[in-house]
Amino acid sequence: MRFVFYTHSLVSDWNHGNAHFLRGVMRDLLARGHEAVALEPQDAWSRANLVANEGAGAVRRFRSDFPGLVSRIYDEDFDHAAALDGADVVVVHEWTDPALVEAIGRIRRDGGRFTLLFHDTHHRAVSDREAIAGMMLADYDGVLAFGETLRERYLAAGWGTRVFTWHEAADDALFRPLPEEATGDLVWIGNWGDGERTAEISSFLIEPARALRLKGVVHGVRYPGEALAALDRAGLAYRGWIANADVPRAFARHRVTMHIPRRPYVEALPGIPTIRVFEALACGIPLISAPWRDEEGLFRVGEDFLMVTDGAAMTAALREVLSDPARAAALVAAGRETIEARHTCRHRVDELLGIIGGLRDDKPAKEEAA
């Protein structure tokens, strides 16, 4: 089958974690003999910020890091109907311009023979509800939501009658244990953002690292001056943006990492971890997480990783993992086992193909009833 993915950006992962997942999905589809191409807008903010902050070479790295993946840039004059001619499956990400979302739906309605899916991997359904409510999805065959609570939001709002839970997962062709020597204690990869989780980062990262005098590294973007000063006072080295292809090596060089979820997910969309959880566990590094509710039972909390309630508990958990090699090894083994059994991009491609097959089986009956 020929798959076309409309994504915010496949090339750039600057503050854009969905690129990690789609790269893995596309690589697995190609490995199975399918065709897959991504289309991304010329003015994608992720790629623009990457060039502005890291230089054009960071974009060029995509070709060497992910050989075989194809992404085409479109502008306002791009012929989308021609690009979709011959497609079997079209997946449109929720960062796509609403007018284009509607236009692709019209192509489908006016004779397009492809299965058309809308893909939501963000919290805008709760944080910017009008933006999602304004998407014209009547001509879409289904919606892929990256968590059950988000699926329920779509159904309750009437944004689709065929909405499927399709979690993100680890691209285990990239995310795997590496034979590097761990020379540091703690690595955290996460963005400061707009300051909505300043208190959480201070409580779960900065203060425990300072109290334990850890040797640690922080990667991410959008860190203001006061954040950099706080990291420095804690003895944490800030290293800026890191290419996703370099993350497994960063994990391998450290003895523990952590997850600090963003507030919209914790409060309004429980049960949805960021892709960093899947990736860390796939790389075989012990993970300690600030609180979130694993309502779908994605992991075995306490076995695959540790969940703590506050900064004091984070400090205690870090001390335990760093001082007890057997405990750390048990977390690594359990986390890897769960990823390999349930949460790789291969699993998600299996799920996607099952969803597509079900929609196609259902289509003749619906058309006959109409």
N, C-alpha and C positions, 0 to 999 in steps of 0.2 A: 504494500500500500504506500501511497505518497502522502506524507504528513507535512502540513504547513503550520508553523507556530508563529503567531503574532505576539511578540514579546516586547517589553519595554526595552530590553537590550539583552542579547546573548553574549555580545563581545565584552561588555563592561559589567563588573560586579562591584563597582564603587557604591556602597550603601544600597546594594540591590541583590539580596540573597536568592531571589528566584532564578537568577542566571545559573547558580550552582546546580539547582535541581534540573532545569531544562537541559543543561549540557549533558547530565547523566542520562536523562530520558532519551535524548536524541542519539547519544552514543549507543545505547542499548538497542534502539530501533534499527540503527544502521547495522549493528552486529547480527541482527535477526534477518537481514536482507531487505528491510524496508528502505524507502527514501525519506529523508527529513531535511527540511530547510527552515530557517528562521527568517522572519521579516521584522525589522526594527526601524523606528522613526529616525529621521535625520537629526531631529532636535531632542533626542533622548537626554534627559538631565543627567543620568548616570554616566554616560559616555562623555558628555561635555564636562562634567566635574572631574572625571578621571584625567582627561587631557589637561584641564586647567591646573590640576594639583600635582599630577604625577608625570605629565608629559606624554607625547604621542607614542613613545616606546612602550608604555604600559598597555596601550590598545593593540599594538603590533604583537605583543606577547601571546595574544589569543591564538594566533595562527600556529605558533610553535607549541603552545601548551595543549591545544585541542585540535590536532590535525584531523581532517575529515569532516569537521563541523562546518556548515555553510550558513552564513548570515548575510542577507541582502538589506541594504539601506533603502528606505522609501521616502519620497518627499511628496509634496502636494500634487505633483503631476504623474505620480506612479500609477500604472494601470493594474489595479487590484484584480479586476475581472480576469485579465490575461494571466496574472500570477496564480490565480486559483483554478484556472482551467486544467483539468486533469487531476486535481487533488482528490484524495479519498477522505481525508480527515483534516479539518481546520480547527485549531485551538487558539482562541483569542484571549489574551491576558487582560485583566481588569484595568491596567494602566493605559490601555489603548484609548485613543481619543474617542469620545462618545459618538461623534459623527461618523467615524470610521466603523465603530462597532455596529451602528445601524446600517451603514452601507454594505458591509459584509453580509448582514442578515438579509438584505434585499437581494444580493447576488444569490444567496441560497434559496430564497423564496421564488426567484424568477427563473429557476431551472437548474441551479447548482446541484450537482449530484453527490456532493460531499456531505459527510456528517459534520455538523457545526457545533462546537462546544465553547462555552465561556468559562474562563479559568480565573478564580479569585484566590489570591494568596496573601491577602492583606487584611488590615483591620478597618478599612474605610466603611465597611457595611455598618459599623457602629460609630466610628469617629467622624465620618463624613457621609452620613446616610444618604443625603440628597444626591451626591455624586453617583452612587451605585443605583439609587432609585431611578435616576435619569437615563440609565442604560436601556436601550430598546432591545430586549431579548426575546420578543415574541417569535421570531423566525429561527431561533436557536434550538437545536435538538436536545440540549442539556447543559447543565452547569456543573463544573468541577469545583468543589469547595474544599479548602485544605484543612478542614476539621468539622466534626459533627455539629458543634455549636454554630458554626458559620452556615452549614447546610440548613439547620433549623431556622436561622434568621432569614434565609432566602425563601424558604417555604412559608414562613409566617407572614412575610411581606408580600407574597404573591409574585416574586421575581422569577419564578420558574416552577413548573410542576414536576420536572425530572431533574432533581438535584442530587449529586453523588458526592460522598466524602472521598477525597483523594489527597491524602497527606503527602507532604514532601518526604524525602528520604535521602540516604547517603549514596553518592556515586562511588561505589567501592572499587571502581577501576582507578580512582584517584585517592580516595580516603581509605588508607590501610596502614597498619603499623610499619614503621621504617626502622632499620637497624642503626639509629643514631644514638649517640651517648647523651643522656639527659644531664645537662650542665646547669640548668636553672630549676627553680622550685615551681613557680607559678607562671602560667601564660593565660591571659584573657584576651579574647578577640570579640570586640563589640563596639558599637558606635555610641558616642555620647548623645547624639541626637539634639533635640530642642530643649533639653534640660528636664524632660518629664520624668526621668528616673535618676536625677542627681542624688537624691537621698539614698536610693537603693545601691547605687554604685559606691557611694561613700561607706555605707553600712556593711555591705557584703564583700567589697573588694579592697578599698583603700585602708579602712581601719584594721581589718584582720591582717593584711599584709604588713602594715606598720607594727602591729602588736607582736607578730611573730618574726619580724625582721627578715622577711622573705626576699629572696633574689628573684625578681619577676619582671616580666615584659608585658606590655599592653599594646595591642594593635587595634586600629579603628579610625574613624573619621569624625569630623565635626566636634573636635575637642576645643573648647574655649580656653583662654589663658588661665582662668582660675582652676579649671580641671587639670591642666598640665602642671600647675604649681602644686596641687594636692597630690598628684601622682609622684612628683619629685620628692615631696616631703615624706611620703611613705616608702621611698626607696625603690619605686617601680619605674622602669625605663619605658618611655613612650616611643614607639617605633613607627607610628603612623599607619597608613593603609597597607594591607598585605594582599598580594594577588592570591586568589583562591587556590591556585595550583601550588603555592608555597606553604599553605596551612598545614598539611600533614607533617612537613619537616619541622615547623614551629612547634607542633604538638610533641613530636618525638624528642625535642630538645629540652622538654620540661616534664616535671613529675606529676603535675596536677593542673586541671583547668576548672573553670566554673561557668555556670549559666546564670545570667541575670535577666529574666524576661521583662519585656516592656509592659508597662501598666495596662494598656488597652487589652492585651491578651489575657492578663491575669484577672482583670475585673470584668470584662465584657465578653470575652471569647475564651473561657477556660477550656483546657484540654488541648491547646494548640501550642506546642513548643516551636522555637525557631529551628531552622535547619542545622544550626550549630550543634544542637544536642545529638542529632543523628551522626553528624560528621565526627564529633569528638569521640563518641563511643566506637565508631568504625575504625578510628585510628588507634584505639587501644590505650587511651590515657584516662586515668581516673577523673571522674567528673563529680563536682559538688554543685548543687543547684539551689538558688533562692526559691522561695515557695511558688508553686503553681499547681493546679489541680489536674492530674492525669485522669480525666473522667472517662476516657476511652480505653484505659488499660494498655497504652502503647508500650509501657516499660514495666519492669519489676522494681518499683521504687524501694531503695534500701539494698538492692542486690546489683542492679545495673549501674546505678549511681546513687549518691546520697542527696537527700532533700533536707534542707535546714530552714528554720523559721525566722531567724534573726542573725544579726552580726555576731553575737556571742557564740551562737551555735555554729556559724561558719568558721569562726576561729578555732573552735574545738575540733570540728571535722577536718579542717586543714592540718591541724597538729596530728590528728590520728592517722590520716592517710600518709603524711610525710614521714611519720616515725614508725610505721608498721608496714614493711614490705609485703607481708602476706595478705594484709587487708587490701592494699592497693592492687595486688595481683588478682585477688578474687573479684574486685570490681571490674578490672579490665576484662577478665575472662567472661564474666556474666554479660557485660555490656556488648562485647563482640558477638556473643552467642545470640543475643536478641536481635542485633542488627542483621546478622547473617540469616536468621530465620524469618525475619518479617519486614525489614525496613531498608532494603536496597532499591536502587532505581529499577533493577530487574523486576522486583515485586510490583512496583508501581506501573511498569509497562504491562505486566500481566493483568493488573487491575484495569488499566485503560483499555486494553484490547477486549476484556470482558464487558466493559461498559459499552464500547462501540458495538460489539456483537449483539448485546441485548437491545440496544436502540434500533439496530437494523432489523432484528427479528420482529420488533414491535411495530415498525413502520408500515408494513403492508396491511396489518390489521387496522391501524388508525386511518390509513388512506381509504381502505374499503368502507370503514364506518362513515367517513366524511362524504 
